[in-house]
Amino acid sequence: MKVGKFLSKLGPFKWSLHNLVAHPLSEFAYLVGFERASNWIHDITVPEHEPGTGRG
């Protein structure tokens, strides 16, 4: 199961892992020079959502 699909099943908490865990981790990865890893961490934790209502 994809991470985004799993997160979508968490109801009102579906953005929590993305916002509280993925953003800090992806920022750290970016700061130490791992831009591709940073984007990957960010993007796999985006829950499924309506097109046009988020980044991914």
Biopython code that builds the backbone (N, CA, C, O; Angstrom):
import numpy as np
from Bio.PDB.StructureBuilder import StructureBuilder

atoms = [
    (1, "MET", "N", (0.844, -1.181, 0.000)),
    (1, "MET", "CA", (0.000, 0.000, 0.000)),
    (1, "MET", "C", (0.886, 1.240, 0.000)),
    (1, "MET", "O", (1.884, 1.297, 0.718)),
    (2, "LYS", "N", (0.522, 2.216, -0.795)),
    (2, "LYS", "CA", (1.278, 3.457, -0.842)),
    (2, "LYS", "C", (1.076, 4.239, 0.444)),
    (2, "LYS", "O", (0.013, 4.172, 1.061)),
    (3, "VAL", "N", (2.096, 4.977, 0.843)),
    (3, "VAL", "CA", (2.040, 5.772, 2.070)),
    (3, "VAL", "C", (0.892, 6.777, 1.999)),
    (3, "VAL", "O", (0.124, 6.905, 2.952)),
    (4, "GLY", "N", (0.770, 7.485, 0.885)),
    (4, "GLY", "CA", (-0.286, 8.482, 0.734)),
    (4, "GLY", "C", (-1.674, 7.882, 0.869)),
    (4, "GLY", "O", (-2.562, 8.494, 1.461)),
    (5, "LYS", "N", (-1.867, 6.691, 0.324)),
    (5, "LYS", "CA", (-3.165, 6.016, 0.420)),
    (5, "LYS", "C", (-3.454, 5.636, 1.871)),
    (5, "LYS", "O", (-4.576, 5.804, 2.349)),
    (6, "PHE", "N", (-2.441, 5.126, 2.571)),
    (6, "PHE", "CA", (-2.602, 4.789, 3.992)),
    (6, "PHE", "C", (-2.960, 6.026, 4.808)),
    (6, "PHE", "O", (-3.876, 5.990, 5.629)),
    (7, "LEU", "N", (-2.234, 7.125, 4.579)),
    (7, "LEU", "CA", (-2.489, 8.352, 5.341)),
    (7, "LEU", "C", (-3.891, 8.885, 5.095)),
    (7, "LEU", "O", (-4.493, 9.477, 5.991)),
    (8, "SER", "N", (-4.413, 8.687, 3.906)),
    (8, "SER", "CA", (-5.750, 9.166, 3.582)),
    (8, "SER", "C", (-6.821, 8.499, 4.428)),
    (8, "SER", "O", (-7.919, 9.034, 4.576)),
    (9, "LYS", "N", (-6.511, 7.340, 4.982)),
    (9, "LYS", "CA", (-7.471, 6.609, 5.807)),
    (9, "LYS", "C", (-7.483, 7.073, 7.262)),
    (9, "LYS", "O", (-8.248, 6.544, 8.068)),
    (10, "LEU", "N", (-6.653, 8.045, 7.607)),
    (10, "LEU", "CA", (-6.561, 8.502, 8.986)),
    (10, "LEU", "C", (-7.502, 9.660, 9.314)),
    (10, "LEU", "O", (-7.378, 10.286, 10.366)),
    (11, "GLY", "N", (-8.424, 9.938, 8.428)),
    (11, "GLY", "CA", (-9.426, 10.977, 8.664)),
    (11, "GLY", "C", (-8.808, 12.341, 8.918)),
    (11, "GLY", "O", (-7.985, 12.810, 8.132)),
    (12, "PRO", "N", (-9.207, 12.985, 10.025)),
    (12, "PRO", "CA", (-8.722, 14.342, 10.281)),
    (12, "PRO", "C", (-7.218, 14.408, 10.572)),
    (12, "PRO", "O", (-6.640, 15.494, 10.600)),
    (13, "PHE", "N", (-6.595, 13.268, 10.784)),
    (13, "PHE", "CA", (-5.163, 13.232, 11.087)),
    (13, "PHE", "C", (-4.315, 12.890, 9.868)),
    (13, "PHE", "O", (-3.118, 12.633, 9.994)),
    (14, "LYS", "N", (-4.931, 12.887, 8.688)),
    (14, "LYS", "CA", (-4.200, 12.433, 7.502)),
    (14, "LYS", "C", (-2.997, 13.297, 7.142)),
    (14, "LYS", "O", (-2.066, 12.811, 6.501)),
    (15, "TRP", "N", (-2.998, 14.553, 7.534)),
    (15, "TRP", "CA", (-1.855, 15.425, 7.235)),
    (15, "TRP", "C", (-0.837, 15.463, 8.377)),
    (15, "TRP", "O", (0.227, 16.065, 8.226)),
    (16, "SER", "N", (-1.135, 14.844, 9.498)),
    (16, "SER", "CA", (-0.257, 14.940, 10.678)),
    (16, "SER", "C", (1.139, 14.384, 10.423)),
    (16, "SER", "O", (2.127, 15.066, 10.697)),
    (17, "LEU", "N", (1.242, 13.178, 9.912)),
    (17, "LEU", "CA", (2.568, 12.593, 9.651)),
    (17, "LEU", "C", (3.327, 13.449, 8.641)),
    (17, "LEU", "O", (4.523, 13.695, 8.796)),
    (18, "HIS", "N", (2.633, 13.890, 7.625)),
    (18, "HIS", "CA", (3.272, 14.734, 6.605)),
    (18, "HIS", "C", (3.815, 16.021, 7.223)),
    (18, "HIS", "O", (4.965, 16.388, 6.985)),
    (19, "ASN", "N", (2.993, 16.702, 8.010)),
    (19, "ASN", "CA", (3.387, 18.001, 8.556)),
    (19, "ASN", "C", (4.369, 17.902, 9.717)),
    (19, "ASN", "O", (5.289, 18.714, 9.816)),
    (20, "LEU", "N", (4.188, 16.925, 10.593)),
    (20, "LEU", "CA", (5.002, 16.841, 11.810)),
    (20, "LEU", "C", (6.288, 16.034, 11.645)),
    (20, "LEU", "O", (7.248, 16.243, 12.386)),
    (21, "VAL", "N", (6.313, 15.119, 10.686)),
    (21, "VAL", "CA", (7.489, 14.260, 10.515)),
    (21, "VAL", "C", (8.193, 14.536, 9.180)),
    (21, "VAL", "O", (9.399, 14.779, 9.147)),
    (22, "ALA", "N", (7.439, 14.498, 8.100)),
    (22, "ALA", "CA", (8.065, 14.618, 6.777)),
    (22, "ALA", "C", (8.656, 15.998, 6.524)),
    (22, "ALA", "O", (9.733, 16.105, 5.938)),
    (23, "HIS", "N", (7.975, 17.052, 6.953)),
    (23, "HIS", "CA", (8.532, 18.387, 6.713)),
    (23, "HIS", "C", (9.877, 18.584, 7.416)),
    (23, "HIS", "O", (10.828, 19.030, 6.774)),
    (24, "PRO", "N", (9.992, 18.272, 8.700)),
    (24, "PRO", "CA", (11.318, 18.422, 9.329)),
    (24, "PRO", "C", (12.382, 17.509, 8.694)),
    (24, "PRO", "O", (13.511, 17.945, 8.467)),
    (25, "LEU", "N", (12.032, 16.258, 8.410)),
    (25, "LEU", "CA", (13.010, 15.348, 7.800)),
    (25, "LEU", "C", (13.426, 15.819, 6.414)),
    (25, "LEU", "O", (14.607, 15.793, 6.068)),
    (26, "SER", "N", (12.447, 16.249, 5.625)),
    (26, "SER", "CA", (12.796, 16.698, 4.276)),
    (26, "SER", "C", (13.609, 17.990, 4.318)),
    (26, "SER", "O", (14.483, 18.195, 3.476)),
    (27, "GLU", "N", (13.334, 18.855, 5.278)),
    (27, "GLU", "CA", (14.125, 20.086, 5.425)),
    (27, "GLU", "C", (15.566, 19.761, 5.801)),
    (27, "GLU", "O", (16.499, 20.348, 5.253)),
    (28, "PHE", "N", (15.750, 18.833, 6.727)),
    (28, "PHE", "CA", (17.097, 18.430, 7.117)),
    (28, "PHE", "C", (17.850, 17.831, 5.928)),
    (28, "PHE", "O", (19.009, 18.162, 5.682)),
    (29, "ALA", "N", (17.173, 16.947, 5.200)),
    (29, "ALA", "CA", (17.812, 16.335, 4.028)),
    (29, "ALA", "C", (18.225, 17.403, 3.019)),
    (29, "ALA", "O", (19.308, 17.329, 2.439)),
    (30, "TYR", "N", (17.372, 18.379, 2.814)),
    (30, "TYR", "CA", (17.686, 19.467, 1.883)),
    (30, "TYR", "C", (18.895, 20.267, 2.362)),
    (30, "TYR", "O", (19.787, 20.585, 1.576)),
    (31, "LEU", "N", (18.919, 20.587, 3.649)),
    (31, "LEU", "CA", (20.004, 21.410, 4.193)),
    (31, "LEU", "C", (21.369, 20.730, 4.115)),
    (31, "LEU", "O", (22.392, 21.402, 3.984)),
    (32, "VAL", "N", (21.386, 19.400, 4.195)),
    (32, "VAL", "CA", (22.669, 18.698, 4.121)),
    (32, "VAL", "C", (23.007, 18.253, 2.695)),
    (32, "VAL", "O", (23.961, 17.506, 2.479)),
    (33, "GLY", "N", (22.207, 18.726, 1.715)),
    (33, "GLY", "CA", (22.562, 18.513, 0.325)),
    (33, "GLY", "C", (21.864, 17.380, -0.403)),
    (33, "GLY", "O", (22.263, 17.029, -1.513)),
    (34, "PHE", "N", (20.845, 16.805, 0.185)),
    (34, "PHE", "CA", (20.127, 15.697, -0.448)),
    (34, "PHE", "C", (18.767, 16.169, -0.959)),
    (34, "PHE", "O", (17.722, 15.771, -0.443)),
    (35, "GLU", "N", (18.799, 17.020, -1.979)),
    (35, "GLU", "CA", (17.558, 17.619, -2.483)),
    (35, "GLU", "C", (16.593, 16.572, -3.042)),
    (35, "GLU", "O", (15.388, 16.653, -2.802)),
    (36, "ARG", "N", (17.105, 15.602, -3.777)),
    (36, "ARG", "CA", (16.210, 14.552, -4.314)),
    (36, "ARG", "C", (15.562, 13.764, -3.197)),
    (36, "ARG", "O", (14.367, 13.478, -3.258)),
    (37, "ALA", "N", (16.327, 13.406, -2.178)),
    (37, "ALA", "CA", (15.768, 12.677, -1.034)),
    (37, "ALA", "C", (14.745, 13.539, -0.301)),
    (37, "ALA", "O", (13.715, 13.042, 0.153)),
    (38, "SER", "N", (15.033, 14.813, -0.193)),
    (38, "SER", "CA", (14.115, 15.744, 0.461)),
    (38, "SER", "C", (12.767, 15.763, -0.252)),
    (38, "SER", "O", (11.720, 15.660, 0.388)),
    (39, "ASN", "N", (12.795, 15.894, -1.554)),
    (39, "ASN", "CA", (11.552, 15.902, -2.327)),
    (39, "ASN", "C", (10.823, 14.574, -2.231)),
    (39, "ASN", "O", (9.595, 14.546, -2.152)),
    (40, "TRP", "N", (11.565, 13.470, -2.236)),
    (40, "TRP", "CA", (10.958, 12.150, -2.139)),
    (40, "TRP", "C", (10.260, 11.977, -0.797)),
    (40, "TRP", "O", (9.112, 11.537, -0.751)),
    (41, "ILE", "N", (10.941, 12.319, 0.296)),
    (41, "ILE", "CA", (10.342, 12.224, 1.632)),
    (41, "ILE", "C", (9.054, 13.046, 1.683)),
    (41, "ILE", "O", (8.026, 12.586, 2.180)),
    (42, "HIS", "N", (9.131, 14.247, 1.167)),
    (42, "HIS", "CA", (7.940, 15.112, 1.170)),
    (42, "HIS", "C", (6.811, 14.487, 0.361)),
    (42, "HIS", "O", (5.684, 14.369, 0.841)),
    (43, "ASP", "N", (7.119, 14.093, -0.855)),
    (43, "ASP", "CA", (6.065, 13.679, -1.773)),
    (43, "ASP", "C", (5.407, 12.352, -1.423)),
    (43, "ASP", "O", (4.213, 12.188, -1.672)),
    (44, "ILE", "N", (6.141, 11.399, -0.855)),
    (44, "ILE", "CA", (5.495, 10.112, -0.535)),
    (44, "ILE", "C", (4.564, 10.216, 0.667)),
    (44, "ILE", "O", (3.734, 9.334, 0.886)),
    (45, "THR", "N", (4.695, 11.281, 1.445)),
    (45, "THR", "CA", (3.834, 11.409, 2.620)),
    (45, "THR", "C", (2.643, 12.335, 2.394)),
    (45, "THR", "O", (1.924, 12.654, 3.341)),
    (46, "VAL", "N", (2.423, 12.770, 1.154)),
    (46, "VAL", "CA", (1.248, 13.584, 0.855)),
    (46, "VAL", "C", (0.052, 12.647, 0.739)),
    (46, "VAL", "O", (0.048, 11.764, -0.120)),
    (47, "PRO", "N", (-0.966, 12.820, 1.589)),
    (47, "PRO", "CA", (-2.155, 11.972, 1.485)),
    (47, "PRO", "C", (-2.884, 12.219, 0.169)),
    (47, "PRO", "O", (-2.733, 13.274, -0.446)),
    (48, "GLU", "N", (-3.672, 11.243, -0.253)),
    (48, "GLU", "CA", (-4.500, 11.455, -1.431)),
    (48, "GLU", "C", (-5.440, 12.610, -1.139)),
    (48, "GLU", "O", (-5.998, 12.710, -0.046)),
    (49, "HIS", "N", (-5.613, 13.487, -2.132)),
    (49, "HIS", "CA", (-6.464, 14.653, -1.959)),
    (49, "HIS", "C", (-6.987, 15.107, -3.313)),
    (49, "HIS", "O", (-6.548, 14.617, -4.354)),
    (50, "GLU", "N", (-7.917, 16.037, -3.295)),
    (50, "GLU", "CA", (-8.493, 16.554, -4.540)),
    (50, "GLU", "C", (-7.420, 17.293, -5.343)),
    (50, "GLU", "O", (-6.667, 18.086, -4.777)),
    (51, "PRO", "N", (-7.340, 17.045, -6.642)),
    (51, "PRO", "CA", (-6.383, 17.769, -7.480)),
    (51, "PRO", "C", (-6.571, 19.287, -7.338)),
    (51, "PRO", "O", (-7.693, 19.794, -7.318)),
    (52, "GLY", "N", (-5.453, 19.985, -7.243)),
    (52, "GLY", "CA", (-5.502, 21.434, -7.127)),
    (52, "GLY", "C", (-5.599, 21.945, -5.708)),
    (52, "GLY", "O", (-5.601, 23.156, -5.491)),
    (53, "THR", "N", (-5.681, 21.034, -4.718)),
    (53, "THR", "CA", (-5.786, 21.474, -3.330)),
    (53, "THR", "C", (-4.508, 21.240, -2.549)),
    (53, "THR", "O", (-4.501, 21.381, -1.326)),
    (54, "GLY", "N", (-3.442, 20.891, -3.217)),
    (54, "GLY", "CA", (-2.168, 20.653, -2.555)),
    (54, "GLY", "C", (-1.040, 20.671, -3.560)),
    (54, "GLY", "O", (-1.252, 20.939, -4.742)),
    (55, "ARG", "N", (0.158, 20.386, -3.089)),
    (55, "ARG", "CA", (1.323, 20.423, -3.974)),
    (55, "ARG", "C", (1.326, 19.272, -4.970)),
    (55, "ARG", "O", (1.598, 19.463, -6.155)),
    (56, "GLY", "N", (1.019, 18.068, -4.473)),
    (56, "GLY", "CA", (1.218, 16.882, -5.303)),
    (56, "GLY", "C", (0.080, 16.340, -6.004)),
    (56, "GLY", "O", (0.209, 15.342, -6.712)),
]
sb = StructureBuilder()
sb.init_structure("model")
sb.init_model(0)
sb.init_chain("A")
sb.init_seg("    ")
for serial, (resi, resn, name, xyz) in enumerate(atoms, 1):
    if name == "N":
        sb.init_residue(resn, " ", resi, " ")
    sb.init_atom(name, np.array(xyz, "f"), 0.0, 1.0, " ", f" {name:<3s}", serial, name[0])
structure = sb.get_structure()
